[in-house]
């Protein structure tokens, strides 16, 4: 595993770094700062945590991320995550 940029809805929100046999998330955007420093077993677990966190924050002024990821204009098959 190597360092990767983690994007949500096309916006870089952090990086993942190896942490033993786990993945540590380093947040670079305020909407996901609560997840900063958390460790996950897989990138899929990290993506799920970000998605759940953003959904829970829907009423807290983060509509740009949520609309881009879940809005009507977004096709259901679109992957809102990318790791470069």
For each residue, the residues with C-beta under 8 A, 3 or more apart:
1: 16 18 23
2: 18
3: 15 16 17 18
4: 15 16 43 83 84
5: 12 14 15 83 84
6: 12 13 14 15 16 25 46 47 50 81 83
7: 10 11 12 13 81 82 83 84
8: 11 13 32 50 51 54 65 69 80 81
9: 64 65 66 68 69 80
10: 7 68 80 82
11: 7 8 29 64 65 68
12: 5 6 7 28 29
13: 6 7 8 27 28 29 31 32 50
14: 5 6 25 26 27 28 29 32 35 36
15: 3 4 5 6 25 26 28
16: 1 3 4 6 23 24 25 26 43 46 83
17: 3 23 24 26
18: 1 2 3 22 23 24
19: 22 23 24 39
20:
21:
22: 18 19 39 40 41
23: 1 16 17 18 19 39 40 41 42 43 45 46
24: 16 17 18 19 37 38 39 40
25: 6 14 15 16 32 35 36 37 38 39 40 46 49
26: 14 15 16 17 36 37
27: 13 14 32 33 35 36
28: 12 13 14 15
29: 11 12 13 14 32 33
30: 33
31: 13 54 57 62 65
32: 8 13 14 25 27 29 35 36 50 53 54
33: 27 29 30 36
34: 53
35: 14 25 27 32 38 49 50 53
36: 14 25 26 27 32 33
37: 24 25 26
38: 24 25 35 49
39: 19 22 23 24 25
40: 22 23 24 25 43 45 46 49
41: 22 23 45
42: 23 45 46
43: 4 16 23 40 46 47 83
44: 47 48
45: 23 40 41 42 48 49
46: 6 16 23 25 40 42 43 49 50
47: 6 43 44 50 51 81
48: 44 45 51 52
49: 25 35 38 40 45 46 52 53
50: 6 8 13 32 35 46 47 53 54 81
51: 8 47 48 54 55 69 80 81
52: 48 49 55 56
53: 32 34 35 49 50 56 57
54: 8 31 32 50 51 57 58 62 65 66 69
55: 51 52 58 66 70
56: 52 53
57: 31 53 54 60 62
58: 54 55 62 63 66
59:
60: 57
61:
62: 31 54 57 58 65 66
63: 58 66 67
64: 9 11 67 68
65: 8 9 11 31 54 62 68 69
66: 9 54 55 58 62 63 69 70 71
67: 63 64 70 71 73
68: 9 10 11 64 65 71 74 80
69: 8 9 51 54 65 66 74 80
70: 55 66 67 74 80
71: 66 67 68 74
72:
73: 67
74: 68 69 70 71 78 80
75: 78
76:
77:
78: 74 75
79: 82
80: 8 9 10 51 68 69 70 74
81: 6 7 8 47 50 51
82: 7 10 79
83: 4 5 6 7 16 43
84: 4 5 7
